[in-house]
C-alpha cells in the first residue's frame, strides 16, 4: 500500500505545488501584514465603531423628533387615515381575484414544493425575497389566493403612509396628502398590491430609501449609510432590476452633495457612497448564495431577459416601452384628470426648482441614473418594472397642487389637499370596484374563468386525460386546489400521449378574445374541431371530446 500510495501523493503534490505554494505564501504575507498593522487596524476599527454608534444615537434622536412632529399634526393624520382606509378597502376588493399566470407559477414552482425550491432561479419570475415571504404566509394561512398575495398586499398598504412620509420629508413638510391619495387610488398600484409579485415591495423600498439617502448626505451618517445598503440589498434580492432605483439614488446623492457643499463635500460623499455600494454588494451576494448554488450566476446576470441588444434596436424598444408604460399608468383615469395631473406635476417641478432644489434634483437623477443603467445593459424592462417611479411622480403632483393652493392664498389648504387626495382615491377606487376593472387587466397573464372551468372539468377528468391550454399555470393552480395532477394542464401534448393506445380524452381550452381552435391545436393535426362540442365561458371556450357513439 505504501509503495502504491507514495507515488500518487508525490504526483499530486508535484502537480499542485506551484498553486499551493503561491496560495500559502500569499496567506503568510497577509497574516504578517495584519500582525504588523494590527495596532493601526484596531485603532481604526475602534474609531469607526465609536463614530458609527455616535451616528446611530444621532439618527435615533432625529427620527424620534421627526415622528413626534408628524404625530403632532392631528389634521394630517386624520386625513391620512381616511385616505389609507379607502386604499385598503379597494385593495381588499381585489385580493381574491382570479389567480394570474406569473403568481400561480411562482407558487407552484417555487413555494409549494418546499423550502429547497425557493432559491431555484430558472427565470427572473422568481422574486426571491418576495417568494420567501409568500412561503411564510402560505405556511401560516394556507394556499388561498389572498394568502399567496398577502406580502404584496401589505407592501401596497405600507406604500401609502410611506409616500406621505417621503413627501413631507423630502419635498416639503406641508405635502403628502395628495400624493397619498394618488397612491391609494392608482389602478396600477392596486393591481400589483393584489398580485403576488415583488413590484410593490421594490416601490416601498425605493420610497423608504429617498429620505434615508437625503439624511445620509446631509448628516454624512454612517448608520444611515448602513440602512441604505441593507434596504438596497433586500431590493436586489427581490429583483435585480432594483439596480435602476439604486443608480438613481447614487446620482441624486452626488448632486445633493455638490449642491450642499461643492466639490469637497462631493468627494467625501463619493467615498461614502462607494463604501455603501460595497456593503450593499456584499450583503446582496451573501443573500444570493443559495440561488448561486442552486442555479448558478448566469441565470441571474445572463438570462434571456437581460441580453443586450444593438443600440439602435434598444432605443426603438425603449420608446415603445415608454409608450406602453404611460398607457398603463393612466389607464382608467379620466382624460381631463390626467391633464390636470400633468399640469400639476409641471407646476410642482417649477416650484421645487425655486424653493426646494434638493428635491428638484431627483428629476435629473432619474434620467441620468436610469439612463446609465439602460445604456450599459441595453436590456428592455417590462413596463411594470417602473412602478417604483409612481410615488415620486405623485409627490411631484402634490408639490404642484400645494403650490397652486398657496398662490391662491387658501388658508385651509391642508384640508383642501386632504379632500382632493380623498376624492381621487374614492372616485377612482369606486370605479375600479364597481366595474371590476382590475380583474380584466392583462398584465402577468390572465385566465379569469380558470377556477370555474376546473370545477366543471373535475368530475369529468379520468386518469390520463389532458387539457390543452396556452395559459396553463392558473389552471394548474386551481387544479392543485382540487387535487388534480399538474401535468393534466399544458400548452403541449406529450408525443407519447398521441402515440399510445390508451383510452384518454383530450380537451382544448381557447381563451377569448382572439383565440381559436385552429391556433390552439395547430401543432396537432390529429385533433379535429368536428370531434368536439363547445362549452362557453365568459372569457374562454372549452372544447370537450364527443362521446364515442356520437
Backbone torsions as a table, in degrees:
resi	resn	phi	psi	omega
1	UNK	NA	-42.3	-178.6
2	UNK	-64.2	-39.9	-178.8
3	UNK	-66.2	-35.0	-178.1
4	UNK	-80.0	-33.7	-175.1
5	UNK	-79.2	-36.0	-175.4
6	UNK	-56.0	-54.2	179.9
7	UNK	-60.4	-35.1	-180.0
8	UNK	-63.9	-46.6	178.8
9	UNK	-61.8	-43.9	179.7
10	UNK	-61.1	-42.3	-179.6
11	UNK	-62.1	-43.8	179.9
12	UNK	-64.6	-41.9	178.3
13	UNK	-62.2	-41.9	-179.9
14	UNK	-65.4	-36.8	-176.7
15	UNK	-71.6	-39.3	-172.2
16	UNK	-106.0	0.4	-174.8
17	UNK	-62.2	-38.6	179.4
18	UNK	-60.2	-47.2	179.8
19	UNK	-65.5	-41.9	180.0
20	UNK	-64.1	-40.3	179.6
21	UNK	-63.8	-43.4	179.3
22	UNK	-63.4	-44.4	179.4
23	UNK	-63.7	-42.6	-180.0
24	UNK	-64.1	-44.7	178.7
25	UNK	-62.8	-41.0	179.2
26	UNK	-62.5	-41.7	179.2
27	UNK	-63.8	-44.1	-179.3
28	UNK	-64.5	-40.9	178.6
29	UNK	-63.3	-43.2	179.7
30	UNK	-62.2	-42.6	179.2
31	UNK	-63.9	-41.3	-180.0
32	UNK	-63.3	-43.4	178.6
33	UNK	-63.6	-40.2	178.4
34	UNK	-63.8	-40.3	178.9
35	UNK	-64.8	-40.8	-180.0
36	UNK	-67.8	-35.3	-175.5
37	UNK	-101.2	12.4	-173.3
38	UNK	-62.8	-33.5	179.9
39	UNK	-64.0	-51.4	179.0
40	UNK	-63.7	-38.9	-178.8
41	UNK	-63.9	-46.3	179.2
42	UNK	-64.1	-37.9	178.5
43	UNK	-64.8	-41.1	178.8
44	UNK	-64.8	-43.8	178.7
45	UNK	-63.3	-37.9	179.2
46	UNK	-65.2	-44.5	178.9
47	UNK	-63.1	-44.2	-179.5
48	UNK	-65.3	-40.0	178.6
49	UNK	-61.1	-43.5	177.4
50	UNK	-63.3	-43.3	178.4
51	UNK	-63.6	-40.2	-178.4
52	UNK	-65.0	-47.3	-178.6
53	UNK	-69.8	-31.4	174.3
54	UNK	-65.1	-40.8	178.5
55	UNK	-67.1	-32.3	176.5
56	UNK	-64.7	-43.3	-180.0
57	UNK	-64.3	-41.4	178.4
58	UNK	-65.5	-41.7	179.1
59	UNK	-61.3	-43.7	-179.7
60	UNK	-63.6	-41.7	178.2
61	UNK	-64.2	-44.3	179.9
62	UNK	-65.0	-38.7	179.4
63	UNK	-66.7	-43.3	178.1
64	UNK	-62.0	-41.2	179.5
65	UNK	-64.6	-40.6	-179.6
66	UNK	-66.4	-46.3	-179.1
67	UNK	-66.1	-35.2	176.5
68	UNK	-64.1	-40.8	178.0
69	UNK	-63.1	-43.7	-179.5
70	UNK	-69.8	-36.2	178.9
71	UNK	-66.4	-28.1	179.2
72	UNK	-72.2	-18.4	178.9
73	UNK	-83.1	80.3	-176.1
74	UNK	-62.7	-37.3	-179.6
75	UNK	-62.3	-45.6	179.4
76	UNK	-63.3	-40.5	-179.6
77	UNK	-66.6	-36.1	178.3
78	UNK	-64.3	-46.6	178.9
79	UNK	-64.8	-39.5	179.2
80	UNK	-61.4	-44.1	-179.4
81	UNK	-64.4	-38.4	178.6
82	UNK	-64.3	-46.8	-178.5
83	UNK	-64.9	-44.3	-179.3
84	UNK	-63.6	-36.6	178.9
85	UNK	-61.7	-42.1	177.3
86	UNK	-62.8	-45.1	179.0
87	UNK	-60.4	-38.6	179.4
88	UNK	-66.6	-44.3	-179.4
89	UNK	-61.7	-43.6	179.7
90	UNK	-61.3	-43.2	-178.4
91	UNK	-69.4	-38.3	177.0
92	UNK	-61.2	-33.0	-179.5
93	UNK	-61.0	-26.3	-176.9
94	UNK	-112.1	7.8	-176.4
95	UNK	-68.0	-24.0	-178.0
96	UNK	-110.6	23.1	178.2
97	UNK	-64.9	162.7	-179.5
98	UNK	-54.8	141.4	-179.2
99	UNK	-63.3	141.5	179.2
100	UNK	-97.8	167.4	-172.4
101	UNK	-59.6	-54.5	-172.9
102	UNK	-64.9	-42.0	-178.0
103	UNK	-71.7	-34.2	175.9
104	UNK	-65.7	-41.2	176.6
105	UNK	-62.0	-45.1	179.7
106	UNK	-57.2	-46.4	-177.8
107	UNK	-66.6	-49.6	-174.3
108	UNK	-74.4	-30.2	-176.1
109	UNK	-86.9	-37.4	-171.2
110	UNK	-114.1	-32.0	-172.8
111	UNK	-94.1	-53.5	-173.3
112	UNK	-61.0	-38.2	-178.9
113	UNK	-65.6	-16.7	179.0
114	UNK	122.2	177.9	-170.5
115	UNK	-60.6	-36.9	-174.1
116	UNK	-66.2	-23.1	-179.0
117	UNK	-89.7	-5.3	-178.5
118	UNK	-61.6	-28.8	-174.3
119	UNK	-101.1	8.0	174.0
120	UNK	-68.4	137.1	-173.8
121	UNK	-135.4	67.5	178.6
122	UNK	-72.2	-22.1	-178.7
123	UNK	-159.2	162.8	179.9
124	UNK	-63.8	-1.4	178.1
125	UNK	-61.5	-22.7	178.2
126	UNK	-86.8	99.4	174.2
127	UNK	-84.7	91.5	-158.0
128	UNK	-57.1	-50.0	-178.9
129	UNK	-60.6	-41.3	178.1
130	UNK	-66.4	-38.8	178.4
131	UNK	-61.8	-38.3	176.3
132	UNK	-61.7	-40.9	178.5
133	UNK	-67.1	-37.2	176.2
134	UNK	-63.2	-40.4	177.8
135	UNK	-59.9	-44.5	178.3
136	UNK	-64.7	-43.3	-178.5
137	UNK	-63.0	-47.3	-178.1
138	UNK	-72.1	-26.4	175.6
139	UNK	-65.7	-30.6	-177.7
140	UNK	-92.7	-44.3	-168.9
141	UNK	-106.7	-4.6	-179.9
142	UNK	97.1	-170.9	-170.4
143	UNK	-109.2	21.3	173.8
144	UNK	-64.8	154.7	178.7
145	UNK	-54.5	-39.8	-177.8
146	UNK	-64.7	-34.5	179.2
147	UNK	-70.3	-37.9	177.6
148	UNK	-65.7	-33.6	-176.4
149	UNK	-90.5	-2.8	-173.0
150	UNK	-57.7	-43.4	178.3
151	UNK	-61.1	-44.6	177.9
152	UNK	-64.7	-38.1	178.7
153	UNK	-62.5	-46.2	-179.9
154	UNK	-65.1	-39.0	176.6
155	UNK	-63.6	-39.2	178.2
156	UNK	-65.4	-35.5	177.0
157	UNK	-69.9	-46.8	-179.6
158	UNK	-64.6	-24.5	-180.0
159	UNK	-63.2	-29.2	-178.8
160	UNK	-67.6	-56.8	177.3
161	UNK	-65.5	-29.4	178.5
162	UNK	-68.7	-35.8	174.6
163	UNK	-63.0	-40.1	177.5
164	UNK	-60.7	-48.5	179.8
165	UNK	-63.8	-40.4	-180.0
166	UNK	-63.9	-45.2	-179.4
167	UNK	-61.1	-42.7	-178.3
168	UNK	-72.6	-33.9	-175.7
169	UNK	-82.2	-43.6	-173.4
170	UNK	-91.6	-41.4	-171.8
171	UNK	-93.7	-57.8	175.7
172	UNK	-170.9	146.6	-175.6
173	UNK	-68.9	-11.7	177.4
174	UNK	-93.9	-2.8	-176.1
175	UNK	-92.9	178.0	170.3
176	UNK	126.4	-35.3	-173.1
177	UNK	-75.0	-41.5	177.1
178	UNK	-65.5	-43.5	179.5
179	UNK	-61.7	-40.8	178.9
180	UNK	-65.5	-40.2	177.2
181	UNK	-61.8	-40.4	178.0
182	UNK	-66.0	-39.7	177.8
183	UNK	-67.0	-36.3	-178.8
184	UNK	-67.6	-37.7	-175.6
185	UNK	-100.1	-4.7	-177.1
186	UNK	-58.5	118.0	178.7
187	UNK	-56.7	-36.9	-179.0
188	UNK	-64.2	-45.6	179.9
189	UNK	-71.7	-31.9	175.2
190	UNK	-62.7	-42.6	179.0
191	UNK	-59.2	-50.0	-174.0
192	UNK	-83.2	-7.1	169.0
193	UNK	-81.5	-13.2	179.8
194	UNK	-124.1	30.0	179.3
195	UNK	-135.5	121.2	-171.2
196	UNK	-72.2	68.3	175.6
197	UNK	-129.7	172.8	-173.7
198	UNK	-94.7	11.7	-172.1
199	UNK	-70.9	-40.4	177.8
200	UNK	-67.8	-30.8	176.1
201	UNK	-64.0	-44.5	178.1
202	UNK	-65.8	-39.3	176.9
203	UNK	-62.2	-42.8	178.7
204	UNK	-61.8	-45.6	179.2
205	UNK	-62.5	-40.5	-179.7
206	UNK	-63.7	-45.6	-179.7
207	UNK	-64.9	-36.3	177.1
208	UNK	-68.1	-32.6	-178.1
209	UNK	-72.7	-23.9	-177.9
210	UNK	-61.6	-57.5	178.2
211	UNK	-65.0	-32.4	177.3
212	UNK	-62.9	-44.0	179.9
213	UNK	-64.8	-40.0	177.7
214	UNK	-61.7	-44.8	178.2
215	UNK	-64.5	-41.3	179.6
216	UNK	-58.0	-41.4	-178.9
217	UNK	-74.7	-45.1	-176.1
218	UNK	-66.5	-43.5	-176.8
219	UNK	-97.0	-8.5	-175.2
220	UNK	50.5	49.6	-173.0
221	UNK	-87.3	123.9	178.1
222	UNK	-66.9	-38.2	-178.8
223	UNK	-67.6	-41.8	176.3
224	UNK	-62.8	-37.5	176.9
225	UNK	-62.3	-39.2	177.3
226	UNK	-64.4	-41.0	178.0
227	UNK	-63.4	-40.3	177.4
228	UNK	-61.1	-44.4	179.5
229	UNK	-63.7	-42.5	-177.4
230	UNK	-66.3	-47.8	-179.9
231	UNK	-65.7	-37.2	177.7
232	UNK	-64.8	-40.5	179.4
233	UNK	-66.0	-39.8	176.6
234	UNK	-62.9	-39.1	176.0
235	UNK	-61.9	-42.4	177.9
236	UNK	-65.4	-34.7	178.2
237	UNK	-70.0	-24.4	173.9
238	UNK	-76.7	-54.9	179.7
239	UNK	-148.0	132.3	175.7
240	UNK	-59.2	-21.4	178.6
241	UNK	-67.5	-3.9	171.6
242	UNK	-59.9	-14.6	174.4
243	UNK	-56.3	-31.4	-178.1
244	UNK	-64.8	-55.4	176.4
245	UNK	-65.4	-30.1	177.2
246	UNK	-63.4	-44.9	178.1
247	UNK	-61.2	-40.7	177.2
248	UNK	-59.9	-44.3	-178.1
249	UNK	-68.7	-35.1	177.6
250	UNK	-63.3	-48.1	179.5
251	UNK	-63.1	-42.5	-179.4
252	UNK	-62.5	-41.0	179.5
253	UNK	-60.5	-42.0	-179.8
254	UNK	-69.5	-39.6	177.2
255	UNK	-65.8	-39.7	176.7
256	UNK	-61.2	-43.6	-178.7
257	UNK	-62.9	-44.1	179.7
258	UNK	-65.1	-40.0	179.8
259	UNK	-65.8	-34.7	-175.8
260	UNK	-83.8	-35.6	-172.6
261	UNK	-146.4	16.7	177.4
262	UNK	68.6	-157.7	-175.5
263	UNK	-66.8	-37.6	179.0
264	UNK	-57.6	-47.6	178.8
265	UNK	-68.1	-35.8	179.1
266	UNK	-60.8	-41.8	180.0
267	UNK	-67.2	-38.8	177.6
268	UNK	-64.7	-43.9	-180.0
269	UNK	-68.4	-32.9	177.4
270	UNK	-61.4	-44.3	177.4
271	UNK	-65.0	-40.4	179.6
272	UNK	-66.4	-40.8	178.7
273	UNK	-63.6	-39.6	177.0
274	UNK	-60.2	-41.1	177.1
275	UNK	-65.4	-41.2	178.2
276	UNK	-62.3	-44.2	179.3
277	UNK	-63.2	-38.3	178.3
278	UNK	-64.2	-45.9	178.5
279	UNK	-63.3	-42.6	177.3
280	UNK	-58.2	-45.0	-179.7
281	UNK	-64.0	-41.7	180.0
282	UNK	-64.0	-43.2	179.3
283	UNK	-65.1	-43.9	-179.0
284	UNK	-62.6	-42.7	178.5
285	UNK	-63.1	-41.8	178.4
286	UNK	-61.6	-40.9	179.0
287	UNK	-66.9	-34.3	-176.6
288	UNK	-83.9	-1.7	-177.4
289	UNK	-54.4	-47.8	178.2
290	UNK	-60.6	-35.3	178.1
291	UNK	-67.4	-42.8	179.8
292	UNK	-63.0	-39.4	179.1
293	UNK	-67.5	-40.7	-175.5
294	UNK	-75.7	-43.2	-169.3
295	UNK	-121.6	-15.5	-178.1
296	UNK	86.4	161.3	-174.0
297	UNK	-75.1	-27.9	-176.1
298	UNK	-65.5	-31.4	178.3
299	UNK	-63.3	-24.9	-177.6
300	UNK	-90.9	-48.0	-170.6
301	UNK	-102.9	-8.8	-175.6
302	UNK	-137.6	29.1	177.5
303	UNK	-76.7	173.4	-172.5
304	UNK	-65.3	-21.2	-176.6
305	UNK	-83.5	-12.2	179.9
306	UNK	-118.6	16.4	177.3
307	UNK	-67.9	130.3	-178.6
308	UNK	-69.2	143.3	175.3
309	UNK	-105.5	166.5	172.1
310	UNK	-59.7	147.6	-172.0
311	UNK	-58.2	-44.8	-178.0
312	UNK	-64.4	-44.9	178.6
313	UNK	-64.0	-38.7	179.0
314	UNK	-65.1	-42.3	-179.7
315	UNK	-64.4	-39.7	176.4
316	UNK	-62.8	-42.8	179.9
317	UNK	-67.6	-36.1	178.0
318	UNK	-63.3	-40.8	177.7
319	UNK	-62.9	-43.2	177.4
320	UNK	-63.2	-41.2	178.3
321	UNK	-62.9	-40.1	179.1
322	UNK	-63.2	-41.0	178.5
323	UNK	-64.3	-45.2	-179.6
324	UNK	-63.5	-40.3	-180.0
325	UNK	-63.2	-42.9	179.8
326	UNK	-63.2	-42.6	179.2
327	UNK	-60.4	-41.8	-178.6
328	UNK	-70.5	-36.6	-176.7
329	UNK	-66.9	-36.8	-175.6
330	UNK	-103.9	14.0	177.3
331	UNK	-63.0	138.0	179.4
332	UNK	64.5	16.6	171.0
333	UNK	-109.1	125.7	-176.9
334	UNK	-54.6	147.4	-175.9
335	UNK	-59.0	-43.6	-178.5
336	UNK	-64.4	-33.8	178.5
337	UNK	-70.8	-35.7	176.1
338	UNK	-61.8	-42.6	177.6
339	UNK	-61.4	-42.8	178.5
340	UNK	-62.7	-39.5	179.4
341	UNK	-66.2	-40.8	178.5
342	UNK	-63.8	-45.8	179.8
343	UNK	-61.7	-40.3	179.3
344	UNK	-66.4	-38.0	178.0
345	UNK	-63.8	-41.8	177.2
346	UNK	-64.1	-42.7	176.8
347	UNK	-63.3	-37.8	177.7
348	UNK	-64.2	-41.3	177.9
349	UNK	-61.9	-42.1	179.4
350	UNK	-64.5	-41.8	179.9
351	UNK	-65.5	-40.8	178.5
352	UNK	-65.8	-37.0	178.4
353	UNK	-59.2	-37.6	-176.4
354	UNK	-85.0	-35.2	-168.6
355	UNK	-118.3	-16.6	-178.0
356	UNK	-148.0	76.4	-176.1
357	UNK	-61.7	-38.1	178.0
358	UNK	-57.0	-42.5	179.0
359	UNK	-68.5	-37.3	178.4
360	UNK	-61.0	-33.9	-177.4
361	UNK	-64.0	-13.0	174.0
362	UNK	-62.3	-32.9	-176.5
363	UNK	-63.3	-54.6	175.9
364	UNK	-66.0	-27.1	179.3
365	UNK	-64.9	-39.5	176.8
366	UNK	-60.2	-48.2	-176.3
367	UNK	-67.8	-43.0	-176.6
368	UNK	-73.0	-51.1	-176.7
369	UNK	-62.1	-50.9	-179.9
370	UNK	-67.1	-37.0	178.0
371	UNK	-60.5	-39.7	179.1
372	UNK	-64.6	-41.8	179.7
373	UNK	-65.0	-43.3	-179.8
374	UNK	-64.1	-43.5	-179.8
375	UNK	-66.6	-35.6	-179.5
376	UNK	-70.0	-40.3	-176.1
377	UNK	-95.6	-29.1	-178.7
378	UNK	51.6	34.8	173.7
379	UNK	-96.3	167.7	-176.5
380	UNK	-117.3	99.7	179.0
381	UNK	-68.8	156.0	173.0
382	UNK	-70.6	152.8	177.5
383	UNK	-55.2	-34.3	-178.6
384	UNK	-68.3	-16.7	178.7
385	UNK	-61.4	-26.3	-174.0
386	UNK	-89.4	13.1	-178.2
387	UNK	-61.0	-24.6	179.7
388	UNK	-66.9	-17.4	179.6
389	UNK	-82.2	-19.2	-176.2
390	UNK	-59.2	-49.6	179.0
391	UNK	-59.6	-32.0	177.5
392	UNK	-66.1	-43.4	176.4
393	UNK	-62.5	-37.4	178.3
394	UNK	-64.4	-39.1	177.1
395	UNK	-64.4	-36.5	178.1
396	UNK	-65.0	-43.6	175.9
397	UNK	-60.8	-42.4	179.5
398	UNK	-59.9	-42.9	178.2
399	UNK	-60.4	-39.5	179.0
400	UNK	-67.8	-45.3	-179.7
401	UNK	-62.3	-46.2	-179.5
402	UNK	-64.4	-37.0	177.0
403	UNK	-64.9	-40.9	178.3
404	UNK	-64.4	-41.6	177.7
405	UNK	-64.5	-36.5	178.7
406	UNK	-67.2	-41.5	177.7
407	UNK	-63.0	-35.0	179.2
408	UNK	-74.1	-7.3	178.4
409	UNK	70.2	26.8	-177.0
410	UNK	-75.2	120.0	-176.5
411	UNK	-71.0	-33.7	-177.7
412	UNK	-99.4	40.1	-174.1
413	UNK	-66.5	-23.5	175.0
414	UNK	-63.6	-44.7	177.6
415	UNK	-66.9	-38.9	179.7
416	UNK	-64.6	-43.7	178.8
417	UNK	-62.7	-42.8	177.6
418	UNK	-62.6	-41.2	179.1
419	UNK	-65.0	-39.6	179.1
420	UNK	-64.7	-44.3	177.5
421	UNK	-61.5	-42.0	179.5
422	UNK	-66.7	-41.0	179.0
423	UNK	-62.3	-41.5	178.1
424	UNK	-62.6	-48.1	-179.0
425	UNK	-62.1	-41.8	179.6
426	UNK	-67.1	-46.0	-176.2
427	UNK	-65.4	-52.7	-179.2
428	UNK	-68.3	-39.7	179.3
429	UNK	-62.8	-42.1	177.9
430	UNK	-61.3	-42.2	178.7
431	UNK	-62.9	-44.1	-178.5
432	UNK	-63.3	-42.5	-176.4
433	UNK	-71.1	-45.5	-175.4
434	UNK	-71.4	-30.2	179.7
435	UNK	-96.2	-7.8	-175.3
436	UNK	52.9	39.1	-174.5
437	UNK	-61.2	-39.6	-175.6
438	UNK	-62.0	-34.1	-179.3
439	UNK	-59.0	-31.7	-174.3
440	UNK	-96.2	1.3	175.1
441	UNK	-65.8	133.1	-172.7
442	UNK	-83.4	-6.6	-174.0
443	UNK	-58.0	143.0	178.9
444	UNK	61.4	17.0	171.4
445	UNK	85.1	120.9	-178.6
446	UNK	-127.5	150.5	170.0
447	UNK	-149.1	79.5	-168.9
448	UNK	-55.4	-30.1	-176.4
449	UNK	-96.3	17.0	-175.0
450	UNK	-58.3	-45.8	-177.6
451	UNK	-64.1	-45.1	-179.7
452	UNK	-62.8	-39.1	-179.8
453	UNK	-66.8	-41.9	179.4
454	UNK	-63.9	-42.0	177.9
455	UNK	-63.5	-34.0	176.7
456	UNK	-68.8	-39.8	-176.6
457	UNK	-77.9	-29.9	-169.3
458	UNK	-50.6	-49.2	-179.7
459	UNK	-73.0	-12.2	-177.3
460	UNK	-94.9	-25.1	-175.5
461	UNK	-72.2	134.9	173.6
462	UNK	-112.3	167.6	178.7
463	UNK	-60.4	128.0	-180.0
464	UNK	98.1	-13.6	179.0
465	UNK	-69.2	154.8	-178.0
466	UNK	-132.3	149.6	175.9
467	UNK	-122.3	116.1	-179.8
468	UNK	-86.8	113.7	-176.4
469	UNK	-148.2	137.5	-175.9
470	UNK	-71.0	-52.3	179.3
471	UNK	-95.7	85.4	-167.6
472	UNK	-91.9	-18.3	-175.8
473	UNK	-66.2	-40.3	173.0
474	UNK	-60.1	-38.7	176.7
475	UNK	-63.8	-40.3	179.1
476	UNK	-65.3	-37.2	179.5
477	UNK	-62.7	-50.4	-179.2
478	UNK	-70.0	-29.7	171.7
479	UNK	-65.0	-40.6	176.0
480	UNK	-58.4	-39.8	178.6
481	UNK	-65.8	-23.4	179.3
482	UNK	-103.5	12.5	179.3
483	UNK	64.0	30.7	174.6
484	UNK	-91.6	131.3	-180.0
485	UNK	-56.1	141.1	-176.8
486	UNK	-60.9	-34.6	-175.7
487	UNK	-67.6	-9.0	178.2
488	UNK	-65.1	-33.0	-176.0
489	UNK	-105.6	131.1	178.5
490	UNK	-170.3	163.6	179.2
491	UNK	-90.6	-4.9	176.8
492	UNK	-131.0	147.9	175.4
493	UNK	-99.9	123.4	179.0
494	UNK	-56.2	140.9	-177.5
495	UNK	-59.5	-36.7	-179.4
496	UNK	-65.8	-27.2	178.2
497	UNK	-70.8	-28.0	178.5
498	UNK	-81.7	-25.9	-173.3
499	UNK	-96.2	-24.5	-176.0
500	UNK	-76.1	167.0	-177.3
501	UNK	-96.9	16.0	-176.4
502	UNK	-70.2	142.4	178.5
503	UNK	-79.4	97.3	-178.7
504	UNK	-132.6	154.6	175.0
505	UNK	-107.0	141.3	176.2
506	UNK	-117.0	123.9	177.4
507	UNK	-103.6	148.4	179.7
508	UNK	-123.6	125.4	179.6
509	UNK	-109.9	124.7	-178.5
510	UNK	-114.7	123.4	-178.5
511	UNK	-88.8	140.8	178.4
512	UNK	-107.8	152.6	-3.8
513	UNK	-84.9	163.5	173.0
514	UNK	96.9	-23.7	-177.9
515	UNK	-81.7	147.0	176.7
516	UNK	-137.2	161.7	177.7
517	UNK	-61.8	-40.1	-178.5
518	UNK	-60.8	-41.7	179.0
519	UNK	-67.2	-42.2	-176.5
520	UNK	-67.4	-35.4	-174.2
521	UNK	-112.0	22.6	-174.2
522	UNK	-63.4	-26.7	-179.4
523	UNK	-89.6	3.3	-175.0
524	UNK	-132.3	81.7	-179.9
525	UNK	-62.1	-16.5	178.6
526	UNK	-66.6	-21.3	-177.2
527	UNK	-90.0	119.5	-179.3
528	UNK	-112.1	126.0	-176.8
529	UNK	-57.1	-28.2	-179.1
530	UNK	-69.8	-14.7	179.4
531	UNK	-88.7	8.9	-176.1
532	UNK	-127.1	155.8	167.9
533	UNK	-113.5	153.8	-171.7
534	UNK	-106.4	133.8	171.3
535	UNK	-114.5	120.4	-174.3
536	UNK	-90.1	137.7	171.2
537	UNK	-125.1	161.4	-176.4
538	UNK	-54.3	-36.0	-176.5
539	UNK	-121.0	12.4	-177.2
540	UNK	-160.3	160.0	172.6
541	UNK	-117.9	127.6	178.6
542	UNK	-105.9	119.6	179.3
543	UNK	-94.4	115.1	-179.8
544	UNK	-102.3	135.9	179.2
545	UNK	-63.8	138.4	178.3
546	UNK	-67.4	154.5	174.8
547	UNK	-62.2	149.8	-173.4
548	UNK	-60.8	-28.8	-176.9
549	UNK	-94.5	5.5	178.6
550	UNK	-74.9	NA	NA
